[in-house]
Amino acid sequence: MAASDLKVETRMGVKRKSQRILSIVSNTTQLKGFPVGFFAEEMTRAFLMFTEAGHRVDLASPNGGEVMFDTHSDPRTPGGAYADDLISLGFVHHVKFGAMLKDTLPISAASVDDYDAVWVAGGGGPLLTFKEDTALHALIASFYEKGKVVALICHGSSLLLWTRLSSGKLLAIGKKWTGFTDDEEDEVNAAFGMALNQYTIQSEARGIDGTSFQCRGANEPFAVRDGRLITGQQQYSSAITAELVLEALDE
């Protein structure tokens, strides 16, 4: 008899207190002559997991208004690599959620006191749109200093290169975190036949004394929780990163 035939197991669902999460994505910009926004799965998978857990999620962007999936990550792209991303496909065609992509909340209209956590997706836009956005940096710092959960995934974790607390210290100092790696940047550059970004998160992190950038191999799911700071390496880490957020909110 197979060992699995001897196993008896029961499970119970977790009843959670409903909380509010602000999900932030990049506005659309131009990269090497083509439009980029945010990586679809890095927002939609977490959004689904949070709503299924009973939480309310608002979708925001620095400037508000319409946002777009990176074409590379969009399941509607003919012959695209993510045609089987049913979560993102369902999101964009959902009457309520699809409408959110047309009219995101500007971060200027978001009050940190109204939320329990913030989630920031990556993609093609953040290295361009987040770097000089001091209002976004201040918002992330405020979430952290007010005791909220701060979750950043893939290029969204680039915010740790610039976000300073009220003391002037970088939020990244003394923290363990992850994000899109140099090896992963090299793979993307090879796929597009050009160097897409002028700098990388991992290389910039090396220049910050007192921080610990951690990672696994290219495209391996990996997430880090350091207290209320939660980071994920790339799109394949979306689910495990969101799980860490749910655990943090349960505490």
TORNU-377020 format. One record per residue (C-alpha): residue number from 1; chain; z, x, y; residue in three letters. Coordinates in steps of 0.02 Angstrom, whole numbers, plus 50000, padded with zeros to 5 digits. Each point is the difference from the previous one (the first is absolute). Example, Ala and Ser with C-alpha at 12.3 -4.5 7.8 and 13.67 -1.06 7.14 Angstrom:
BEGIN
<rec num="1" cadena="A" w="50390" u="50615" v="49775" residuo="ALA"/>
<rec num="2" cadena="A" w="49967" u="50069" v="50172" residuo="SER"/>
# end
This chain:
BEGIN
<rec num="1" cadena="A" w="50000" u="50000" v="50000" residuo="MET"/>
<rec num="2" cadena="A" w="49954" u="50067" v="50172" residuo="ALA"/>
<rec num="3" cadena="A" w="50146" u="50045" v="50112" residuo="ALA"/>
<rec num="4" cadena="A" w="49937" u="49879" v="50133" residuo="SER"/>
<rec num="5" cadena="A" w="50022" u="49856" v="49877" residuo="ASP"/>
<rec num="6" cadena="A" w="50187" u="50033" v="49997" residuo="LEU"/>
<rec num="7" cadena="A" w="50025" u="49995" v="50188" residuo="LYS"/>
<rec num="8" cadena="A" w="50080" u="49848" v="50080" residuo="VAL"/>
<rec num="9" cadena="A" w="50008" u="49994" v="50189" residuo="GLU"/>
<rec num="10" cadena="A" w="50036" u="49874" v="50136" residuo="THR"/>
<rec num="11" cadena="A" w="49973" u="50014" v="50186" residuo="ARG"/>
<rec num="12" cadena="A" w="50056" u="49902" v="50151" residuo="MET"/>
<rec num="13" cadena="A" w="49917" u="49992" v="50169" residuo="GLY"/>
<rec num="14" cadena="A" w="50089" u="50067" v="50153" residuo="VAL"/>
<rec num="15" cadena="A" w="50052" u="49871" v="50128" residuo="LYS"/>
<rec num="16" cadena="A" w="49984" u="50081" v="50171" residuo="ARG"/>
<rec num="17" cadena="A" w="50056" u="49954" v="50174" residuo="LYS"/>
<rec num="18" cadena="A" w="49845" u="49969" v="50105" residuo="SER"/>
<rec num="19" cadena="A" w="49973" u="50136" v="50130" residuo="GLN"/>
<rec num="20" cadena="A" w="49865" u="50044" v="50126" residuo="ARG"/>
<rec num="21" cadena="A" w="49882" u="50147" v="49990" residuo="ILE"/>
<rec num="22" cadena="A" w="49879" u="50063" v="50133" residuo="LEU"/>
<rec num="23" cadena="A" w="49841" u="50070" v="49921" residuo="SER"/>
<rec num="24" cadena="A" w="49903" u="50113" v="50118" residuo="ILE"/>
<rec num="25" cadena="A" w="49819" u="50055" v="49981" residuo="VAL"/>
<rec num="26" cadena="A" w="49884" u="50102" v="50109" residuo="SER"/>
<rec num="27" cadena="A" w="49879" u="49924" v="50122" residuo="ASN"/>
<rec num="28" cadena="A" w="49817" u="50040" v="49973" residuo="THR"/>
<rec num="29" cadena="A" w="49931" u="50164" v="50065" residuo="THR"/>
<rec num="30" cadena="A" w="49853" u="50116" v="49969" residuo="GLN"/>
<rec num="31" cadena="A" w="50006" u="50146" v="49878" residuo="LEU"/>
<rec num="32" cadena="A" w="49845" u="50111" v="49989" residuo="LYS"/>
<rec num="33" cadena="A" w="49896" u="49858" v="50069" residuo="GLY"/>
<rec num="34" cadena="A" w="50057" u="49859" v="49888" residuo="PHE"/>
<rec num="35" cadena="A" w="50138" u="49870" v="50022" residuo="PRO"/>
<rec num="36" cadena="A" w="50166" u="50023" v="49911" residuo="VAL"/>
<rec num="37" cadena="A" w="50159" u="49899" v="49994" residuo="GLY"/>
<rec num="38" cadena="A" w="50128" u="49999" v="49860" residuo="PHE"/>
<rec num="39" cadena="A" w="49998" u="50016" v="49811" residuo="PHE"/>
<rec num="40" cadena="A" w="49998" u="49824" v="49929" residuo="ALA"/>
<rec num="41" cadena="A" w="50116" u="50019" v="49850" residuo="GLU"/>
<rec num="42" cadena="A" w="50131" u="50095" v="50099" residuo="GLU"/>
<rec num="43" cadena="A" w="50033" u="49843" v="50100" residuo="MET"/>
<rec num="44" cadena="A" w="49955" u="49858" v="49881" residuo="THR"/>
<rec num="45" cadena="A" w="50092" u="50054" v="49843" residuo="ARG"/>
<rec num="46" cadena="A" w="50164" u="50021" v="50092" residuo="ALA"/>
<rec num="47" cadena="A" w="49969" u="49838" v="50095" residuo="PHE"/>
<rec num="48" cadena="A" w="49982" u="49907" v="49835" residuo="LEU"/>
<rec num="49" cadena="A" w="50154" u="50080" v="49923" residuo="MET"/>
<rec num="50" cadena="A" w="50105" u="49962" v="50154" residuo="PHE"/>
<rec num="51" cadena="A" w="49945" u="49819" v="50011" residuo="THR"/>
<rec num="52" cadena="A" w="50023" u="49973" v="49813" residuo="GLU"/>
<rec num="53" cadena="A" w="50178" u="50065" v="50022" residuo="ALA"/>
<rec num="54" cadena="A" w="50029" u="49863" v="50129" residuo="GLY"/>
<rec num="55" cadena="A" w="49986" u="50105" v="50156" residuo="HIS"/>
<rec num="56" cadena="A" w="49902" u="49955" v="50157" residuo="ARG"/>
<rec num="57" cadena="A" w="49869" u="50127" v="50055" residuo="VAL"/>
<rec num="58" cadena="A" w="49917" u="50008" v="50171" residuo="ASP"/>
<rec num="59" cadena="A" w="49842" u="50104" v="50022" residuo="LEU"/>
<rec num="60" cadena="A" w="49990" u="50106" v="50157" residuo="ALA"/>
<rec num="61" cadena="A" w="49897" u="50140" v="50076" residuo="SER"/>
<rec num="62" cadena="A" w="50030" u="50110" v="50151" residuo="PRO"/>
<rec num="63" cadena="A" w="49880" u="49902" v="50111" residuo="ASN"/>
<rec num="64" cadena="A" w="50000" u="49834" v="49908" residuo="GLY"/>
<rec num="65" cadena="A" w="49845" u="49898" v="49964" residuo="GLY"/>
<rec num="66" cadena="A" w="49871" u="50022" v="49862" residuo="GLU"/>
<rec num="67" cadena="A" w="50017" u="50141" v="49874" residuo="VAL"/>
<rec num="68" cadena="A" w="49893" u="50057" v="49855" residuo="MET"/>
<rec num="69" cadena="A" w="50014" u="50072" v="49826" residuo="PHE"/>
<rec num="70" cadena="A" w="49924" u="50173" v="49987" residuo="ASP"/>
<rec num="71" cadena="A" w="49827" u="49969" v="49928" residuo="THR"/>
<rec num="72" cadena="A" w="50037" u="50124" v="49861" residuo="HIS"/>
<rec num="73" cadena="A" w="50152" u="49897" v="49946" residuo="SER"/>
<rec num="74" cadena="A" w="49926" u="49827" v="50029" residuo="ASP"/>
<rec num="75" cadena="A" w="49970" u="49910" v="49835" residuo="PRO"/>
<rec num="76" cadena="A" w="49855" u="49908" v="50081" residuo="ARG"/>
<rec num="77" cadena="A" w="49902" u="50162" v="50025" residuo="THR"/>
<rec num="78" cadena="A" w="49848" u="49994" v="49883" residuo="PRO"/>
<rec num="79" cadena="A" w="50020" u="50131" v="49865" residuo="GLY"/>
<rec num="80" cadena="A" w="50166" u="50053" v="50076" residuo="GLY"/>
<rec num="81" cadena="A" w="50136" u="50094" v="49908" residuo="ALA"/>
<rec num="82" cadena="A" w="50126" u="49860" v="50021" residuo="TYR"/>
<rec num="83" cadena="A" w="49899" u="49848" v="49947" residuo="ALA"/>
<rec num="84" cadena="A" w="50138" u="49954" v="49876" residuo="ASP"/>
<rec num="85" cadena="A" w="50136" u="49992" v="50132" residuo="ASP"/>
<rec num="86" cadena="A" w="50034" u="49816" v="49972" residuo="LEU"/>
<rec num="87" cadena="A" w="50154" u="49999" v="50113" residuo="ILE"/>
<rec num="88" cadena="A" w="49902" u="50056" v="50154" residuo="SER"/>
<rec num="89" cadena="A" w="49856" u="49885" v="49955" residuo="LEU"/>
<rec num="90" cadena="A" w="50119" u="49854" v="49986" residuo="GLY"/>
<rec num="91" cadena="A" w="50086" u="50046" v="50163" residuo="PHE"/>
<rec num="92" cadena="A" w="49841" u="50004" v="50104" residuo="VAL"/>
<rec num="93" cadena="A" w="49940" u="49833" v="49929" residuo="HIS"/>
<rec num="94" cadena="A" w="50169" u="49913" v="50016" residuo="HIS"/>
<rec num="95" cadena="A" w="49998" u="49872" v="50140" residuo="VAL"/>
<rec num="96" cadena="A" w="50169" u="50052" v="50073" residuo="LYS"/>
<rec num="97" cadena="A" w="50004" u="50185" v="49961" residuo="PHE"/>
<rec num="98" cadena="A" w="49817" u="50034" v="50035" residuo="GLY"/>
<rec num="99" cadena="A" w="50026" u="49927" v="50173" residuo="ALA"/>
<rec num="100" cadena="A" w="50133" u="50132" v="50033" residuo="MET"/>
<rec num="101" cadena="A" w="49866" u="50134" v="49995" residuo="LEU"/>
<rec num="102" cadena="A" w="49913" u="49913" v="50145" residuo="LYS"/>
<rec num="103" cadena="A" w="50154" u="49990" v="50111" residuo="ASP"/>
<rec num="104" cadena="A" w="50136" u="50128" v="49965" residuo="THR"/>
<rec num="105" cadena="A" w="50158" u="50005" v="50103" residuo="LEU"/>
<rec num="106" cadena="A" w="50002" u="50140" v="50130" residuo="PRO"/>
<rec num="107" cadena="A" w="50150" u="50112" v="49974" residuo="ILE"/>
<rec num="108" cadena="A" w="50051" u="49967" v="50180" residuo="SER"/>
<rec num="109" cadena="A" w="50039" u="49822" v="49947" residuo="ALA"/>
<rec num="110" cadena="A" w="50107" u="50053" v="49851" residuo="ALA"/>
<rec num="111" cadena="A" w="50188" u="50010" v="50018" residuo="SER"/>
<rec num="112" cadena="A" w="50087" u="50120" v="49880" residuo="VAL"/>
<rec num="113" cadena="A" w="50151" u="49885" v="49997" residuo="ASP"/>
<rec num="114" cadena="A" w="49893" u="49865" v="49916" residuo="ASP"/>
<rec num="115" cadena="A" w="49962" u="50108" v="49848" residuo="TYR"/>
<rec num="116" cadena="A" w="50087" u="50085" v="49856" residuo="ASP"/>
<rec num="117" cadena="A" w="49863" u="50125" v="49958" residuo="ALA"/>
<rec num="118" cadena="A" w="49836" u="50071" v="50059" residuo="VAL"/>
<rec num="119" cadena="A" w="49854" u="50050" v="49889" residuo="TRP"/>
<rec num="120" cadena="A" w="49856" u="50107" v="50066" residuo="VAL"/>
<rec num="121" cadena="A" w="49837" u="50016" v="49903" residuo="ALA"/>
<rec num="122" cadena="A" w="49883" u="50149" v="50006" residuo="GLY"/>
<rec num="123" cadena="A" w="49812" u="50014" v="49991" residuo="GLY"/>
<rec num="124" cadena="A" w="49867" u="50074" v="50111" residuo="GLY"/>
<rec num="125" cadena="A" w="50072" u="49946" v="50167" residuo="GLY"/>
<rec num="126" cadena="A" w="50179" u="50066" v="50015" residuo="PRO"/>
<rec num="127" cadena="A" w="49965" u="50186" v="50027" residuo="LEU"/>
<rec num="128" cadena="A" w="49896" u="49947" v="50149" residuo="LEU"/>
<rec num="129" cadena="A" w="50090" u="49847" v="50067" residuo="THR"/>
<rec num="130" cadena="A" w="50183" u="50040" v="49965" residuo="PHE"/>
<rec num="131" cadena="A" w="50013" u="50178" v="50065" residuo="LYS"/>
<rec num="132" cadena="A" w="50010" u="49963" v="50187" residuo="GLU"/>
<rec num="133" cadena="A" w="50076" u="49826" v="49983" residuo="ASP"/>
<rec num="134" cadena="A" w="50173" u="50033" v="50071" residuo="THR"/>
<rec num="135" cadena="A" w="50041" u="49814" v="49998" residuo="ALA"/>
<rec num="136" cadena="A" w="49973" u="49998" v="49812" residuo="LEU"/>
<rec num="137" cadena="A" w="50104" u="50157" v="49979" residuo="HIS"/>
<rec num="138" cadena="A" w="50141" u="49919" v="50100" residuo="ALA"/>
<rec num="139" cadena="A" w="49989" u="49841" v="49896" residuo="LEU"/>
<rec num="140" cadena="A" w="50018" u="50096" v="49836" residuo="ILE"/>
<rec num="141" cadena="A" w="50146" u="50100" v="50072" residuo="ALA"/>
<rec num="142" cadena="A" w="50083" u="49839" v="50055" residuo="SER"/>
<rec num="143" cadena="A" w="49983" u="49923" v="49827" residuo="PHE"/>
<rec num="144" cadena="A" w="50085" u="50152" v="49926" residuo="TYR"/>
<rec num="145" cadena="A" w="50138" u="50016" v="50129" residuo="GLU"/>
<rec num="146" cadena="A" w="50042" u="49815" v="49984" residuo="LYS"/>
<rec num="147" cadena="A" w="50032" u="50019" v="49814" residuo="GLY"/>
<rec num="148" cadena="A" w="49837" u="49924" v="49938" residuo="LYS"/>
<rec num="149" cadena="A" w="49894" u="50058" v="49853" residuo="VAL"/>
<rec num="150" cadena="A" w="49850" u="50105" v="50053" residuo="VAL"/>
<rec num="151" cadena="A" w="49857" u="50013" v="49874" residuo="ALA"/>
<rec num="152" cadena="A" w="49842" u="50103" v="50030" residuo="LEU"/>
<rec num="153" cadena="A" w="49859" u="50026" v="49877" residuo="ILE"/>
<rec num="154" cadena="A" w="49855" u="50122" v="49989" residuo="CYS"/>
<rec num="155" cadena="A" w="49935" u="50041" v="50176" residuo="HIS"/>
<rec num="156" cadena="A" w="50131" u="49880" v="50068" residuo="GLY"/>
<rec num="157" cadena="A" w="50127" u="50137" v="49969" residuo="SER"/>
<rec num="158" cadena="A" w="49913" u="50103" v="50134" residuo="SER"/>
<rec num="159" cadena="A" w="50120" u="49911" v="50118" residuo="LEU"/>
<rec num="160" cadena="A" w="50135" u="50118" v="49940" residuo="LEU"/>
<rec num="161" cadena="A" w="49906" u="50142" v="50085" residuo="LEU"/>
<rec num="162" cadena="A" w="50031" u="49922" v="50171" residuo="TRP"/>
<rec num="163" cadena="A" w="50140" u="49871" v="49993" residuo="THR"/>
<rec num="164" cadena="A" w="50155" u="50059" v="50091" residuo="ARG"/>
<rec num="165" cadena="A" w="50171" u="49920" v="50002" residuo="LEU"/>
<rec num="166" cadena="A" w="50094" u="49964" v="50161" residuo="SER"/>
<rec num="167" cadena="A" w="50080" u="50173" v="49984" residuo="SER"/>
<rec num="168" cadena="A" w="49827" u="50078" v="50012" residuo="GLY"/>
<rec num="169" cadena="A" w="50006" u="50059" v="49819" residuo="LYS"/>
<rec num="170" cadena="A" w="49853" u="49962" v="49887" residuo="LEU"/>
<rec num="171" cadena="A" w="50042" u="49864" v="49874" residuo="LEU"/>
<rec num="172" cadena="A" w="49927" u="50116" v="49866" residuo="ALA"/>
<rec num="173" cadena="A" w="50134" u="50133" v="50027" residuo="ILE"/>
<rec num="174" cadena="A" w="50118" u="50005" v="49853" residuo="GLY"/>
<rec num="175" cadena="A" w="49894" u="49876" v="49902" residuo="LYS"/>
<rec num="176" cadena="A" w="49904" u="50006" v="49837" residuo="LYS"/>
<rec num="177" cadena="A" w="49834" u="49909" v="50012" residuo="TRP"/>
<rec num="178" cadena="A" w="49821" u="49992" v="49940" residuo="THR"/>
<rec num="179" cadena="A" w="49827" u="49948" v="50056" residuo="GLY"/>
<rec num="180" cadena="A" w="49816" u="50034" v="49972" residuo="PHE"/>
<rec num="181" cadena="A" w="49984" u="50179" v="49939" residuo="THR"/>
<rec num="182" cadena="A" w="49880" u="50141" v="50039" residuo="ASP"/>
<rec num="183" cadena="A" w="49929" u="49989" v="49824" residuo="ASP"/>
<rec num="184" cadena="A" w="49964" u="49816" v="50027" residuo="GLU"/>
<rec num="185" cadena="A" w="49921" u="50037" v="50168" residuo="GLU"/>
<rec num="186" cadena="A" w="49888" u="50128" v="49913" residuo="ASP"/>
<rec num="187" cadena="A" w="49946" u="49870" v="49872" residuo="GLU"/>
<rec num="188" cadena="A" w="49956" u="49875" v="50136" residuo="VAL"/>
<rec num="189" cadena="A" w="49906" u="50132" v="50100" residuo="ASN"/>
<rec num="190" cadena="A" w="49899" u="50046" v="49845" residuo="ALA"/>
<rec num="191" cadena="A" w="49959" u="49818" v="49967" residuo="ALA"/>
<rec num="192" cadena="A" w="49937" u="49974" v="50178" residuo="PHE"/>
<rec num="193" cadena="A" w="49917" u="50170" v="50011" residuo="GLY"/>
<rec num="194" cadena="A" w="50093" u="50048" v="50159" residuo="MET"/>
<rec num="195" cadena="A" w="50172" u="50041" v="50068" residuo="ALA"/>
<rec num="196" cadena="A" w="50061" u="49834" v="50068" residuo="LEU"/>
<rec num="197" cadena="A" w="50161" u="50043" v="50089" residuo="ASN"/>
<rec num="198" cadena="A" w="50042" u="50140" v="50120" residuo="GLN"/>
<rec num="199" cadena="A" w="50172" u="50023" v="49924" residuo="TYR"/>
<rec num="200" cadena="A" w="50100" u="49946" v="49848" residuo="THR"/>
<rec num="201" cadena="A" w="50175" u="49930" v="49978" residuo="ILE"/>
<rec num="202" cadena="A" w="50053" u="50131" v="49873" residuo="GLN"/>
<rec num="203" cadena="A" w="49942" u="50147" v="50103" residuo="SER"/>
<rec num="204" cadena="A" w="50083" u="49933" v="50157" residuo="GLU"/>
<rec num="205" cadena="A" w="50161" u="49968" v="49905" residuo="ALA"/>
<rec num="206" cadena="A" w="50006" u="50183" v="49952" residuo="ARG"/>
<rec num="207" cadena="A" w="50025" u="50040" v="50185" residuo="GLY"/>
<rec num="208" cadena="A" w="50156" u="49892" v="50016" residuo="ILE"/>
<rec num="209" cadena="A" w="50160" u="50096" v="49966" residuo="ASP"/>
<rec num="210" cadena="A" w="50132" u="49903" v="49907" residuo="GLY"/>
<rec num="211" cadena="A" w="49890" u="49870" v="49917" residuo="THR"/>
<rec num="212" cadena="A" w="49950" u="49989" v="49817" residuo="SER"/>
<rec num="213" cadena="A" w="49825" u="49934" v="49961" residuo="PHE"/>
<rec num="214" cadena="A" w="49990" u="49962" v="49814" residuo="GLN"/>
<rec num="215" cadena="A" w="49851" u="49949" v="49894" residuo="CYS"/>
<rec num="216" cadena="A" w="49923" u="49989" v="49828" residuo="ARG"/>
<rec num="217" cadena="A" w="49822" u="50032" v="49943" residuo="GLY"/>
<rec num="218" cadena="A" w="49852" u="49918" v="50085" residuo="ALA"/>
<rec num="219" cadena="A" w="49998" u="49811" v="49972" residuo="ASN"/>
<rec num="220" cadena="A" w="50161" u="49999" v="49899" residuo="GLU"/>
<rec num="221" cadena="A" w="50115" u="49855" v="50045" residuo="PRO"/>
<rec num="222" cadena="A" w="50150" u="50073" v="50092" residuo="PHE"/>
<rec num="223" cadena="A" w="50129" u="49933" v="50121" residuo="ALA"/>
<rec num="224" cadena="A" w="50156" u="50071" v="50081" residuo="VAL"/>
<rec num="225" cadena="A" w="50154" u="49910" v="50062" residuo="ARG"/>
<rec num="226" cadena="A" w="50115" u="50096" v="50116" residuo="ASP"/>
<rec num="227" cadena="A" w="50129" u="49873" v="50055" residuo="GLY"/>
<rec num="228" cadena="A" w="49912" u="49868" v="50104" residuo="ARG"/>
<rec num="229" cadena="A" w="49841" u="50104" v="50014" residuo="LEU"/>
<rec num="230" cadena="A" w="49874" u="49960" v="49862" residuo="ILE"/>
<rec num="231" cadena="A" w="49830" u="50082" v="49984" residuo="THR"/>
<rec num="232" cadena="A" w="49854" u="49989" v="49879" residuo="GLY"/>
<rec num="233" cadena="A" w="49868" u="50132" v="49966" residuo="GLN"/>
<rec num="234" cadena="A" w="49841" u="49895" v="49998" residuo="GLN"/>
<rec num="235" cadena="A" w="49925" u="49832" v="49950" residuo="GLN"/>
<rec num="236" cadena="A" w="50046" u="50022" v="49817" residuo="TYR"/>
<rec num="237" cadena="A" w="50182" u="50008" v="50056" residuo="SER"/>
<rec num="238" cadena="A" w="49998" u="49831" v="50087" residuo="SER"/>
<rec num="239" cadena="A" w="50093" u="49904" v="49865" residuo="ALA"/>
<rec num="240" cadena="A" w="50137" u="50128" v="49966" residuo="ILE"/>
<rec num="241" cadena="A" w="50028" u="50025" v="50186" residuo="THR"/>
<rec num="242" cadena="A" w="50016" u="49813" v="50026" residuo="ALA"/>
<rec num="243" cadena="A" w="50123" u="49992" v="49855" residuo="GLU"/>
<rec num="244" cadena="A" w="50110" u="50127" v="50088" residuo="LEU"/>
<rec num="245" cadena="A" w="49995" u="49892" v="50157" residuo="VAL"/>
<rec num="246" cadena="A" w="50054" u="49846" v="49901" residuo="LEU"/>
<rec num="247" cadena="A" w="50143" u="50099" v="49923" residuo="GLU"/>
<rec num="248" cadena="A" w="50056" u="50061" v="50171" residuo="ALA"/>
<rec num="249" cadena="A" w="49997" u="49824" v="50070" residuo="LEU"/>
<rec num="250" cadena="A" w="50106" u="49938" v="49854" residuo="ASP"/>
<rec num="251" cadena="A" w="50141" u="50121" v="50043" residuo="GLU"/>
# end
